[in-house]
Amino acid sequence: MISTEQLLHSIRDKVDHPATVKELLQVLRVPKHERAGLKRQLQALVASGDLVEIRGHRYGLPDRMNLVVGRVETHPRGFGFVVPDRPIEDLRGDIYIAGANLNQAMHGDRVVARIERVKDGDRAEGRIVRILERGAAKTVGRYDIDPSGLGYVVPFDRRLIMDVQVASADRRGASPGEMVVVEITRWPSATRGPVGRVVEVLGPIDAPGVDIQIIMRKYGIVDEHGEAAVAEARRLGGQVRERDLTGRTDFRPWPTVTIDGEHARDFDDAVTIERLENGHYRLGVHIADVSHYVEEGSALDDEAYDRATSVYFPERAVHMFPVELATGLCSLNPRVDRLAQSCLMEVDRRGEVVSYELHDGVINSDARMTYTEVNAILTERDPEVRARYAALVPAFELMHELFGILHERRLRRGSIDFDLDEPEVMLDANGLVEQIVRAERNVAHRIIEEFMLLANETVASHLETHEVPALYRVHEEPDPAKVLDFEEFVTALGYSLAAPPGALRPRHFQKLVERIQGKPEEKPIALLMLRTMQKARYDAANLGHFGLAAAAYTHFTSPIRRYPDLVVHRVLRESRRGLGDERRAELVEDLPEMARHTSERERRANEAEWELVQWKKVRFMADKVGDEFDGFVTGVTAFGLFIELVEHFVEGLVHISTMADDYYWFVERQHVLRGENTGKSYRLGDRVKVQVLRVDLEQRQVSLGIVEILDAVRASESRRGPRRSKARPKGEARRAKGRPGKRERKARKKTR
């Protein structure tokens, strides 16, 4: 029987109209014994969006009928967009859907949409013609009762624009104003809204701990691990067994350390270093061998795949694996034997890897070091700390030396290197923000990040060279249209990427980063540069990493926290033992979906972490109404200015309705609001003084008013001298280590 892919190819080549099953059987000349299978394949193609079933039970190709299959993303103001499952040729962006054309679709639904017009050359508008699959059946929101006595739930996610009706018998004891989880039992129709029943009462929205529960339920993040997974983890025990050491390289005699934050509990990478007789460095990066314990298809593996990543909130982490593994058997704790996959690299004086080895190893870490301690040894040269770790000080100094070489090597090849200030959220016992301070990053953070980057790149090159099917971490070139917009903006400030047409390279961005360093316009240009970039993701094909200027890059260094790293460990081991044709074919078929799923789960985790922190910031501002703060413009829109407060790293909105000194017009390409009569203008990066007008906890918004312009960014401004800070893009350097960079500082992880 032909495969599903071959069937789709045949339909494209031989069928010139939407056809019934009978017509397809005739045109494709399907034998009788395969006809039942054909019907199942057609339904599978409909489910995947490759075919669309229309009236008369006819099957057609969506792209030949102006139809698009994708997910709905609605906006609180009532309209929405369909994000296509696959890119559509000659169209830019998603398909806009007016509110009247949503046809009862809700945020997250998978739908078929018809493109009805294309405006401005490449922007499509359409209507939803069919709902293929509903989104999440449960949502979180505020329970209330209207004057007539009818109960309803207002979704916390403002993109869900319909309230859910709840009968009195189905409210589960919820009181008006309490946050609940509601399960939709009847989806909306043309004449009524959705109906549901309360399945969980969370409590008042301002009660301690309720905010994190709301965010977890909004994003479908499950806290507790399944019984089967926990039972498997417990059966593995807490110590390395003698039989586990068979065939492994023994690195236990090597001086080995972990370097993490003060509050870290799980350690999945350790490093060793020595200088070779030829003057080169031998760097060993040892990663916890989770794949030895987690078998493919086991309960632990199935649950880890579904989660795909650990999630790091300010108060706590939601681990991909049960704690028995995450902080126990698969954590490289000091002075105990632990299994590892080890990457040994010989690095020359220019930072090039001249040879490498990959091993199944066993280590015994000599010390659990913190970033603060290593920084005290290397930067502060604290005599007490240096004396305490006297035996390891030479190794740390050698690491520092190699770090400088590796960092310079990346800069030479054009790797984009941002290091913008980021906030650290300090919480009290009730989970409320006490203060927001600038997160400290020292040389120890940068050493470990650089070593993890090198290991990831070395493993990726190995996979590519040996043609091993795997998951790569890819970062594609920026959208040319966004680059043009960015170039127009920086040109107005006296800068340029200076890139020849069609020859844009990472080094053009990096050279601009170096030019703006320490200047008043550094942050707005850097922020817009980040928005110009694509988002890094996982892919079964090696598409390179633009931001790092790397030909091949993967995630190898954190299998405790990221499922793609676990996949890479598995295929590395299998390739060393010999990868059969059948297994290779299986990987080639499965990896694209793994890449899509893990990328989506990573986005979900990042959004959940970000939203909780933003919400806590808004609550932190609740008692500051009337206070004035310095800030700078981080966003310019037709409806106002987004301002980040310098002191607290909190972003608020200056709505255009509060700017009463003139009529302001939005100049989109220049990112400017310009006064019609006064000539006054506000652009990205302008420093302003603002007053807090209102804090809306329900909408999670801080409203600000302009007091005065403090420092306007203009091309004619004098240039101040450089500041001693480097930068790093959205980034892979921090995500290389796979660890929650801000978890150590009681905030959410930094990922790449």
C-alpha positions in Angstrom: 0.0 0.0 0.0 1.3 3.5 -0.8 2.3 5.8 2.0 0.3 8.8 3.1 2.9 11.1 1.5 2.8 9.2 -1.8 -1.1 9.5 -1.7 -0.9 13.2 -1.3 1.7 13.5 -4.1 -0.6 11.5 -6.4 -3.6 13.7 -5.6 -1.6 16.8 -6.5 -0.4 15.3 -9.8 -3.5 13.4 -11.0 -6.7 15.0 -9.5 -7.6 18.4 -10.9 -10.7 19.1 -8.7 -12.1 18.4 -5.2 -13.1 14.8 -5.5 -15.2 12.2 -3.7 -13.7 9.0 -2.4 -15.3 7.1 -5.4 -13.6 9.5 -7.8 -10.3 9.2 -6.1 -10.5 5.4 -6.2 -11.1 5.6 -9.9 -8.5 8.2 -10.8 -5.8 6.7 -8.6 -6.7 3.1 -9.6 -6.6 1.9 -6.0 -6.9 -1.9 -5.7 -9.9 -3.2 -3.8 -7.9 -4.6 -0.9 -6.4 -1.2 -0.3 -9.6 0.9 -0.4 -10.4 0.7 3.3 -6.9 1.9 4.1 -7.3 4.8 1.6 -10.2 6.2 3.5 -8.2 6.2 6.8 -5.3 7.9 5.0 -7.7 10.6 3.7 -8.9 11.3 7.2 -5.3 11.5 8.4 -4.5 14.0 5.7 -7.5 16.0 6.7 -6.4 16.0 10.3 -2.9 17.1 9.4 -4.3 19.9 7.2 -2.9 18.6 4.0 -6.4 18.0 2.6 -9.7 19.7 3.3 -13.1 17.9 3.3 -15.8 20.2 1.8 -19.5 19.8 1.1 -20.5 16.6 -0.7 -17.7 14.7 1.1 -15.2 15.9 -1.4 -11.5 16.1 -0.6 -9.4 19.0 -2.0 -6.0 20.7 -1.7 -6.4 23.8 0.5 -3.9 25.9 -1.3 -5.9 25.4 -4.6 -9.1 26.6 -2.9 -7.8 29.7 -1.2 -8.2 27.8 2.1 -5.7 27.8 5.0 -5.5 25.4 7.9 -4.1 26.8 11.2 -4.7 27.9 14.7 -6.8 30.9 15.8 -5.3 33.7 17.9 -7.9 36.1 19.0 -7.5 39.6 20.3 -9.3 41.1 23.3 -10.9 43.7 21.0 -12.8 41.0 19.2 -10.8 40.2 16.0 -8.3 37.4 15.4 -5.7 35.9 13.2 -5.2 32.4 11.8 -1.6 31.2 12.1 -1.1 28.8 9.2 0.3 25.3 9.9 2.6 25.8 7.0 4.0 29.0 5.4 2.0 30.3 2.5 3.9 31.4 -0.6 3.5 35.1 -1.5 1.8 36.0 1.8 3.3 37.9 4.6 2.3 37.1 8.2 -0.9 35.6 9.4 -4.5 35.9 8.0 -6.5 38.6 9.6 -10.1 37.6 10.7 -12.6 40.3 11.5 -14.8 39.6 14.5 -17.9 39.0 12.4 -16.0 36.3 10.4 -14.7 34.3 13.4 -17.8 32.1 13.2 -17.8 31.0 16.9 -14.1 30.0 16.8 -12.3 30.6 20.1 -8.6 31.3 20.8 -6.5 28.1 20.3 -9.0 26.4 17.9 -7.6 24.7 14.8 -9.7 25.8 11.8 -10.0 26.1 8.1 -10.1 29.7 6.9 -10.8 31.1 3.4 -8.6 33.9 2.1 -11.0 36.5 0.7 -8.7 39.4 -0.1 -5.1 40.4 -0.1 -4.2 44.0 0.9 -1.0 46.0 0.5 0.4 43.3 -1.7 0.9 40.5 0.7 -1.4 40.8 3.8 -4.4 38.5 3.7 -7.8 38.8 5.2 -10.4 36.0 5.4 -13.1 34.2 7.3 -13.2 30.9 9.2 -15.3 28.4 7.4 -14.8 25.3 9.6 -13.6 24.4 13.1 -11.5 21.3 12.9 -10.4 20.9 16.5 -11.3 22.8 19.6 -8.6 24.3 21.8 -8.3 23.6 25.5 -11.5 22.4 27.0 -10.6 24.0 30.4 -9.9 27.6 31.2 -9.3 29.6 34.3 -11.2 32.8 35.2 -13.2 34.8 37.7 -16.6 33.4 38.7 -19.4 36.0 39.0 -23.2 36.2 39.1 -25.2 38.7 37.0 -28.2 40.6 38.4 -30.6 37.9 37.0 -28.8 35.2 39.1 -27.0 33.6 36.1 -23.5 32.5 36.9 -20.6 33.0 34.5 -16.8 32.8 34.3 -14.8 35.7 32.8 -11.7 34.1 31.3 -8.4 35.3 32.8 -6.9 35.0 29.3 -8.2 38.1 27.6 -7.8 36.5 24.2 -10.8 34.3 25.2 -13.4 36.9 24.3 -16.5 35.0 25.4 -17.7 34.5 29.0 -18.6 30.9 30.0 -22.1 30.4 31.4 -22.3 28.3 34.5 -25.5 26.9 36.0 -25.9 27.2 39.8 -25.7 23.4 40.2 -22.3 23.4 38.4 -20.5 26.2 40.3 -18.8 23.7 42.8 -19.3 26.1 45.7 -17.5 29.0 44.1 -18.3 32.5 45.5 -18.5 35.6 43.3 -15.1 37.0 42.7 -13.2 33.8 43.2 -10.8 32.4 40.6 -11.9 29.0 39.2 -11.1 26.4 36.6 -14.1 25.9 34.3 -14.6 23.0 31.8 -16.5 23.8 28.7 -19.3 21.3 28.2 -21.0 23.0 25.3 -19.2 25.1 22.7 -20.5 28.4 21.4 -23.0 28.5 18.5 -24.4 31.4 16.4 -27.1 32.0 19.0 -25.4 31.3 22.4 -22.1 31.5 24.2 -20.1 28.6 25.7 -21.5 26.7 28.7 -19.4 25.0 31.3 -19.0 23.7 34.8 -16.5 24.6 37.6 -14.1 21.8 38.2 -11.7 23.6 40.7 -11.9 26.6 42.9 -8.6 28.4 43.4 -9.7 31.2 45.7 -9.4 35.0 45.7 -7.1 36.4 43.0 -4.9 38.2 45.6 -4.5 35.2 47.9 -0.9 34.0 48.3 0.0 31.4 45.7 -3.1 31.9 43.6 -1.3 33.8 40.9 1.1 31.0 40.0 -1.8 28.5 40.0 -3.7 30.7 37.6 -0.8 31.0 35.2 -0.1 27.2 35.3 -3.7 26.4 34.5 -3.9 29.1 31.8 -0.9 27.5 30.0 -1.8 23.9 30.8 1.4 23.3 32.9 0.9 20.3 35.1 2.5 20.4 38.5 2.4 16.9 39.9 4.1 14.0 38.0 2.2 10.9 37.1 2.2 7.9 39.5 3.8 5.6 36.9 6.7 8.1 36.2 7.4 8.7 39.9 7.4 4.9 40.5 9.9 4.4 37.7 12.1 7.1 39.1 12.0 5.6 42.6 12.9 2.1 41.3 16.1 3.5 39.8 17.3 4.4 43.3 19.7 7.1 44.3 23.1 5.6 43.6 25.1 4.5 40.6 25.1 0.7 40.4 28.3 -1.2 39.6 26.8 -2.7 36.5 26.1 0.8 35.1 29.9 1.4 34.9 30.5 -1.4 32.3 32.1 0.1 29.2 32.3 3.6 30.5 35.4 5.9 30.5 36.4 6.6 34.1 36.9 10.3 34.7 36.7 10.0 38.5 40.4 10.7 39.0 40.1 14.0 37.0 39.6 17.2 39.0 36.0 18.1 38.2 33.7 20.9 39.4 30.1 22.1 38.9 29.5 25.9 38.9 26.0 27.0 39.5 23.9 29.6 41.4 23.6 29.6 45.2 20.0 28.4 45.1 20.5 25.7 42.5 19.5 22.2 43.5 20.1 20.2 40.3 23.5 20.1 38.6 23.6 18.7 35.1 27.0 19.9 33.8 30.5 19.7 35.2 33.8 20.8 33.7 37.4 19.8 33.7 40.4 21.6 32.2 44.1 21.1 31.8 46.9 22.6 29.6 48.5 20.1 27.2 52.2 19.9 26.4 51.7 21.6 23.1 50.2 24.7 24.8 46.6 23.8 23.8 43.8 23.3 26.3 41.9 20.2 27.0 38.4 21.1 28.1 36.0 18.5 29.3 32.3 19.1 29.5 30.5 16.4 31.4 26.7 16.2 31.1 24.4 14.1 33.3 23.5 11.0 31.4 19.8 11.0 31.8 19.4 8.8 28.7 21.0 5.9 30.5 18.1 5.8 32.9 15.1 7.1 30.9 14.2 4.5 28.3 12.4 5.6 25.1 8.7 4.8 25.5 8.8 4.5 29.3 6.4 6.4 31.6 9.2 8.8 32.5 10.0 9.4 28.8 6.3 9.9 27.8 5.8 12.4 30.5 9.0 14.2 29.8 8.2 14.5 26.1 4.8 15.9 26.9 6.3 18.6 29.2 9.4 19.0 26.9 11.0 21.5 29.3 11.2 22.5 32.9 9.4 25.7 33.8 11.0 28.2 36.2 8.8 30.6 38.1 10.1 33.1 40.6 9.0 31.0 43.6 9.6 27.5 42.3 10.4 25.2 39.4 8.1 22.8 37.6 10.6 20.0 36.6 10.4 18.0 33.5 11.4 14.9 35.5 10.4 13.9 39.1 12.7 15.2 41.8 14.1 11.7 42.3 15.9 12.2 39.0 16.1 16.0 38.7 17.9 16.6 42.0 18.9 13.0 42.8 20.3 10.3 40.5 20.8 12.6 37.5 22.2 15.5 39.4 26.0 15.8 39.4 26.2 16.2 43.2 29.7 16.6 44.7 31.7 13.6 46.0 29.4 10.9 44.6 29.7 8.8 41.4 27.5 10.0 38.6 27.0 8.8 35.0 27.8 11.4 32.3 28.1 11.9 28.6 31.4 13.7 28.2 32.7 15.9 25.4 36.5 16.3 25.5 37.8 19.1 23.3 41.4 20.1 22.5 41.3 23.8 21.9 44.2 25.8 20.3 45.3 29.3 21.2 42.9 30.8 18.7 39.9 29.0 20.2 39.5 26.4 17.5 38.6 22.8 18.4 41.4 20.8 16.7 40.2 17.4 18.0 37.4 16.1 20.2 36.2 12.8 21.8 32.7 11.8 22.9 32.4 9.3 25.8 30.0 7.5 28.0 31.7 8.4 31.2 31.5 8.4 35.0 32.6 11.3 37.1 32.9 12.2 40.8 32.7 16.0 41.2 35.3 17.4 43.6 33.3 20.6 44.5 30.0 22.2 44.1 31.1 25.8 43.3 28.9 28.9 43.0 29.2 31.8 40.5 29.8 34.1 43.5 32.7 32.0 44.8 34.4 31.6 41.4 34.0 35.3 40.8 35.5 36.0 44.2 38.5 33.9 43.2 39.0 35.4 39.7 37.8 39.0 39.9 37.9 40.0 43.5 40.9 37.7 44.4 39.4 37.2 47.8 42.2 35.7 49.9 39.9 33.7 52.1 38.0 32.1 49.2 41.2 31.5 47.3 42.7 29.8 50.3 39.6 27.6 50.8 39.8 26.3 47.3 43.6 26.5 46.9 43.8 23.2 45.0 41.3 24.3 42.4 42.4 28.0 41.9 44.9 27.1 39.1 42.0 25.3 37.2 39.7 28.4 37.5 42.5 30.7 36.3 43.0 28.4 33.3 39.2 28.5 32.7 39.3 32.3 32.7 42.1 32.3 30.2 40.3 29.9 27.9 37.1 31.9 28.2 38.8 35.0 26.9 40.1 33.1 23.9 36.8 31.5 23.1 34.9 34.7 23.5 37.2 36.6 21.1 36.9 33.7 18.6 33.1 34.1 18.5 33.4 37.9 18.1 35.8 37.4 15.2 33.4 35.3 13.3 30.6 37.8 13.9 28.5 36.2 16.7 26.0 38.8 18.0 26.8 39.4 21.6 24.2 41.3 23.7 24.2 41.8 27.5 21.4 44.1 28.3 20.4 44.8 31.9 17.8 42.3 33.1 15.7 42.4 36.3 15.9 40.2 39.4 12.6 39.9 41.2 12.9 39.5 45.0 9.8 38.0 46.7 8.6 37.8 50.2 7.1 34.7 51.9 3.7 35.3 50.3 5.1 35.5 46.8 4.8 39.3 46.6 7.5 41.4 45.1 9.6 43.2 47.7 12.0 44.8 45.2 13.2 44.6 41.6 16.9 45.0 41.1 19.4 44.6 38.3 20.4 41.0 37.9 24.1 40.5 38.5 26.1 38.6 35.9 29.8 38.0 36.6 32.7 36.3 34.9 31.8 32.9 36.3 28.4 33.0 34.4 30.2 33.9 31.2 32.9 31.2 31.6 30.3 28.4 31.9 28.1 29.8 29.1 31.1 29.9 26.8 32.1 26.4 27.6 28.5 25.1 27.0 28.3 27.0 23.7 31.5 25.2 22.6 30.2 21.8 23.6 26.9 22.3 21.9 28.6 23.5 18.7 31.1 20.6 18.7 28.4 18.0 19.2 26.3 19.6 16.4 29.2 19.5 14.0 29.8 15.8 14.9 26.1 15.0 14.2 26.2 16.9 10.9 29.5 15.4 9.7 28.4 11.8 10.5 24.9 12.3 9.1 23.2 11.3 12.3 19.5 12.2 12.4 19.1 14.6 15.3 17.4 17.8 16.6 19.3 21.0 15.9 18.9 24.4 17.5 18.3 26.7 14.6 18.1 30.4 14.2 17.3 31.6 10.7 18.2 34.8 9.0 15.9 37.8 9.7 13.0 38.6 7.6 14.3 41.0 4.9 11.3 43.3 5.3 12.0 43.6 9.0 15.6 44.3 8.3 14.6 47.1 5.9 12.4 48.7 8.6 15.3 48.4 11.1 17.7 49.9 8.7 15.4 52.9 8.2 15.1 53.4 11.9 18.9 53.3 12.7 19.7 55.5 9.6 17.6 58.2 11.2 19.9 58.0 14.2 23.1 58.1 12.2 23.9 54.4 12.0 23.6 51.6 9.5 24.1 47.9 9.2 26.3 48.7 6.1 25.3 45.3 4.6 25.5 44.9 0.8 22.2 43.9 -0.8 21.6 40.2 -0.4 24.7 39.7 1.8 23.5 40.3 5.3 25.7 38.5 7.9 25.7 38.3 11.7 28.8 40.4 11.8 26.9 43.4 10.4 24.7 43.3 13.5 27.6 42.7 15.8 29.6 45.7 14.4 26.5 47.9 15.0 26.3 46.5 18.6 29.9 47.6 19.1 29.2 51.1 17.7 26.2 51.8 19.9 27.8 50.5 23.1 27.5 53.1 25.9 25.5 55.6 23.7 22.1 57.0 24.7 20.5 55.1 21.8 22.1 51.7 22.7 19.0 50.2 24.4 16.3 51.2 21.8 18.5 50.0 18.9 19.3 46.8 20.7 15.6 46.1 21.6 14.5 46.8 18.0 17.4 44.6 16.7 16.1 41.7 18.9 12.6 42.2 17.5 14.0 42.1 14.0 15.5 38.7 14.6 13.8 35.4 14.1 13.1 33.2 17.2 15.4 30.3 17.8 13.7 26.9 17.6 14.3 23.2 17.1 14.4 21.5 13.7 15.4 18.1 12.3 17.4 19.9 9.6 20.6 21.8 10.3 19.7 25.3 9.2 22.6 27.0 11.1 22.4 29.5 13.9 22.4 33.1 12.6 22.8 34.8 16.0 25.9 32.7 16.9 27.3 32.8 13.4 27.5 29.0 13.8 27.2 26.6 10.8 25.7 23.9 13.2 24.4 24.2 16.7 22.4 21.9 19.0 21.3 21.5 22.6 23.4 18.9 24.4 24.1 20.3 27.8 20.8 20.0 29.8 18.9 16.8 29.3 17.4 17.1 32.9 15.6 20.3 31.8 15.1 20.0 28.0 13.8 17.0 26.0 15.7 17.9 22.8 19.0 17.4 24.8 17.8 14.0 25.8 17.1 13.1 22.1 20.6 14.3 21.2 22.2 12.1 23.9 20.3 9.1 22.7 21.3 9.5 19.0 24.9 10.1 20.0 25.0 6.8 21.9 23.2 4.9 19.2 25.5 6.3 16.5 28.6 5.2 18.5 27.2 1.7 18.7 26.0 1.7 15.1 22.7 3.2 13.8 20.8 0.7 11.7 18.8 1.6 8.6 15.4 0.9 10.3 16.2 3.0 13.3 17.6 5.8 11.0 14.3 5.8 9.0 12.3 5.9 12.2 14.2 8.9 13.5 13.9 10.7 10.1 10.1 10.3 10.3 9.7 11.2 14.0 12.1 14.1 14.5 10.2 16.8 12.6 7.2 16.4 14.9 9.5 16.3 17.9 11.0 19.6 16.8 7.6 21.2 16.3 6.3 19.9 19.7 9.3 20.9 21.8 9.5 24.3 20.2 5.9 24.9 21.0 6.3 23.8 24.6 9.4 26.0 25.0 7.3 29.0 23.8 4.6 28.1 26.2 7.0 27.9 29.1 8.6 31.2 28.2 5.3 32.9 27.9 4.1 31.5 31.3 7.3 32.6 33.0 7.2 36.0 31.5 3.5 36.6 32.2 3.8 35.7 35.9 6.7 38.0 36.4 4.9 40.8 34.6 1.8 40.3 36.8 3.9 40.4 39.9 5.5 43.6 38.7 2.1 45.2 38.2 1.0 44.2 41.7 4.3 45.7 43.0 3.3 49.1 41.5 -0.2 49.1 43.2 0.8 51.4 46.1 2.8 53.8 43.9 0.0 55.7 42.2 0.9 59.4 42.0 4.7 58.7 42.2 7.0 59.9 39.5 9.8 57.9 37.9 12.4 58.2 35.2 11.9 55.8 32.2 12.6 55.3 28.6 10.4 54.6 25.6 10.5 50.8 24.7 7.6 50.8 22.2 5.7 53.3 20.0 2.3 52.5 18.7 -0.7 54.4 17.3 -2.4 54.3 20.7 0.5 55.4 22.8 4.0 54.8 24.3 5.3 51.9 26.3 7.7 53.1 29.0 10.1 51.0 31.1 10.8 52.5 34.5 14.5 52.7 35.1 14.3 52.1 38.8 12.0 49.1 38.8 12.2 47.6 35.3 8.4 47.8 35.1 6.7 48.6 31.8 3.6 50.8 31.6 1.5 52.5 28.9 1.2 56.2 28.2 -2.1 56.2 26.3 -2.4 58.7 23.6 -5.5 60.1 25.2 -3.4 61.4 28.1 -1.1 63.3 25.7 -3.3 66.4 25.6 -0.8 69.1 24.6 -1.1 68.3 20.9 -2.6 66.0 18.3 -0.1 63.1 17.8 0.4 61.1 14.6 2.1 57.7 14.5 5.0 57.4 12.0 5.3 53.6 11.9 8.6 53.1 10.1 10.4 55.6 12.2 8.8 54.4 15.5 7.7 57.9 16.3 4.7 59.7 17.7 4.9 63.3 16.3 2.9 66.3 17.4 0.9 68.0 14.6 1.4 71.6 15.9 4.2 71.6 18.4 6.6 69.4 16.4 7.3 67.5 19.6 8.0 63.9 19.0 8.6 60.7 21.0 10.6 57.8 19.7 12.2 54.6 20.9 14.8 55.3 23.5 13.7 58.7 24.6 14.2 59.2 28.3 11.2 60.7 30.0 9.8 61.4 33.5 6.4 59.8 34.0 3.8 59.7 36.7 1.9 56.5 37.7 -1.8 57.3 37.0 -3.5 54.0 37.6 -2.7 50.4 38.3 -5.3 48.0 37.0 -4.9 44.6 38.6 -7.8 43.1 36.7 -6.2 44.0 33.3 -2.7 43.7 34.7 -1.7 47.1 33.3 0.2 50.2 34.6 -1.1 53.5 33.2 1.4 56.3 33.1 1.4 60.0 32.2 4.2 62.0 30.6 5.7 64.7 32.9 8.6 65.8 30.8 11.2 64.6 28.2 14.6 64.2 29.9 16.8 63.1 27.0 15.6 62.7 23.5 17.4 60.3 21.2 18.4 62.1 18.0 21.0 61.5 15.3 22.6 64.9 16.1 23.3 64.1 19.7 26.8 64.1 21.0 28.3 60.6 21.4 29.4 59.5 24.9 32.3 57.2 25.4 31.9 53.4 25.6 30.7 51.7 28.7 32.2 48.5 30.0 29.4 46.2 29.3 29.1 43.5 26.6 25.9 42.2 25.2 24.3 38.9 24.2 21.3 38.2 21.9 18.0 36.7 22.7 20.0 34.2 23.5 21.9 31.1 23.0 24.8 31.8 25.3 22.5 31.8 28.3 20.4 29.0 27.0 23.5 26.9 26.2 23.8 25.9 29.8 20.2 25.0 29.9 19.9 26.2 33.4 17.6 28.7 35.0 20.0 31.7 35.0 17.6 33.7 37.1 16.6 30.7 39.2 19.9 31.2 41.0 18.8 34.8 41.6 15.2 33.9 42.5 13.8 34.7 39.2 12.9 32.8 36.0 15.3 31.0 33.9 17.2 32.5 31.0 16.9 30.3 28.0 17.9 30.2 24.4 
